[in-house]
Amino acid sequence: MKILVVFYSRTGSTKKIGEEIAKGVAADTEEIVDLKKRSGIIGWFASGKDAMQRKTTNINIKKNPQDYDCVIIGTPIWASNMAPAVRSYLKSHKLDNKKVNFFCTARGSGIEKTFSEMKKLVPNSDIGKNLVVLSREIKSGEYKEKVKSFLKINNQ
Ligand SMILES: Cc1cc2nc3c(=O)[nH]c(=O)nc-3n(C[C@H](O)[C@H](O)[C@H](O)COP(=O)(O)O)c2cc1C
């Protein structure tokens, strides 16, 4: 099975988890590039506001998800929503009949709401188990075990 791990990451946490997942299942990776500047305090505010308003954004990607059987998609949680770059990705790619898994990194709020919205954007996909990694689990190293069991469940 050909697997693509897709993620957007502003400060590296979601990227770290995406790369760990990809390593575990020998998948290709795609880091979504958000063309809107999101660094600094102004970028931080705009990011929260855009996410809350469920905005999309202009993105750059390189790979075609249609070339894969399974697509694993990761987002940071912003203002209890997916990042706009991930919303743009899901809105612009039909992942019909593909196996799709979601993962997120977050401090700890707005997670289930975000997954359920992501699911609505790919209504014809076969959604598997999701993975949540909290900021404190990244710091402590606990994320490694979490990623391992996520991969085990999804390989059964
Ligand atoms: C603008 C903004 C809003 C955020 N809102 C939430 C939130 O609602 N709930 C939460 O648990 N974490 C929230 N966070 C924390 C991020 O989800 C968390 O730090 C994440 O791991 C960052 O991922 P990244 O390093 O891949 O960008 C927010 C972070 C930012 C920048």
The ligand as an SDF file (V2000), in Angstrom:
LIG
                    3D

 31 33  0  0  0  0  0  0  0  0999 V2000
   -2.8070   30.7420   16.6810 C   0  0  0  0  0  0  0  0  0  0  0  0
   -2.7390   29.4970   17.5400 C   0  0  0  0  0  0  0  0  0  0  0  0
   -3.8940   29.0200   18.1350 C   0  0  0  0  0  0  0  0  0  0  0  0
   -3.8410   27.8580   18.9250 C   0  0  0  0  0  0  0  0  0  0  0  0
   -5.0150   27.3510   19.4500 N   0  0  0  0  0  0  0  0  0  0  0  0
   -4.9980   26.1720   20.1230 C   0  0  0  0  0  0  0  0  0  0  0  0
   -6.2230   25.5820   20.5830 C   0  0  0  0  0  0  0  0  0  0  0  0
   -7.3340   26.0830   20.3820 O   0  0  0  0  0  0  0  0  0  0  0  0
   -6.1420   24.3990   21.2740 N   0  0  0  0  0  0  0  0  0  0  0  0
   -4.9480   23.7910   21.5300 C   0  0  0  0  0  0  0  0  0  0  0  0
   -4.9630   22.7330   22.1500 O   0  0  0  0  0  0  0  0  0  0  0  0
   -3.7670   24.3110   21.0820 N   0  0  0  0  0  0  0  0  0  0  0  0
   -3.7590   25.4820   20.3850 C   0  0  0  0  0  0  0  0  0  0  0  0
   -2.5840   26.0040   19.8990 N   0  0  0  0  0  0  0  0  0  0  0  0
   -1.3220   25.2870   20.1410 C   0  0  0  0  0  0  0  0  0  0  0  0
   -0.9030   24.4610   18.9240 C   0  0  0  0  0  0  0  0  0  0  0  0
   -1.9320   23.6230   18.4550 O   0  0  0  0  0  0  0  0  0  0  0  0
    0.2950   23.5550   19.2650 C   0  0  0  0  0  0  0  0  0  0  0  0
    1.3150   24.3240   19.8080 O   0  0  0  0  0  0  0  0  0  0  0  0
    0.7770   22.7890   18.0430 C   0  0  0  0  0  0  0  0  0  0  0  0
    1.5320   21.6820   18.4530 O   0  0  0  0  0  0  0  0  0  0  0  0
    1.6320   23.6390   17.1110 C   0  0  0  0  0  0  0  0  0  0  0  0
    1.9890   22.8700   16.0000 O   0  0  0  0  0  0  0  0  0  0  0  0
    3.1550   23.2690   14.9870 P   0  0  0  0  0  0  0  0  0  0  0  0
    4.4250   23.3950   15.7990 O   0  0  0  0  0  0  0  0  0  0  0  0
    3.2030   22.1380   14.0340 O   0  0  0  0  0  0  0  0  0  0  0  0
    2.7910   24.5700   14.3360 O   0  0  0  0  0  0  0  0  0  0  0  0
   -2.6000   27.1780   19.1260 C   0  0  0  0  0  0  0  0  0  0  0  0
   -1.4360   27.6770   18.5230 C   0  0  0  0  0  0  0  0  0  0  0  0
   -1.5010   28.8180   17.7210 C   0  0  0  0  0  0  0  0  0  0  0  0
   -0.2500   29.3260   17.0320 C   0  0  0  0  0  0  0  0  0  0  0  0
  1  2  1  0
  2  3  1  0
  2 30  2  0
  3  4  2  0
  4  5  1  0
  4 28  1  0
  5  6  2  0
  6  7  1  0
  6 13  1  0
  7  8  2  0
  7  9  1  0
  9 10  1  0
 10 11  2  0
 10 12  1  0
 12 13  2  0
 13 14  1  0
 14 15  1  0
 14 28  1  0
 15 16  1  0
 16 17  1  0
 16 18  1  0
 18 19  1  0
 18 20  1  0
 20 21  1  0
 20 22  1  0
 22 23  1  0
 23 24  1  0
 24 25  2  0
 24 26  1  0
 24 27  1  0
 28 29  2  0
 29 30  1  0
 30 31  1  0
M  END
$$$$
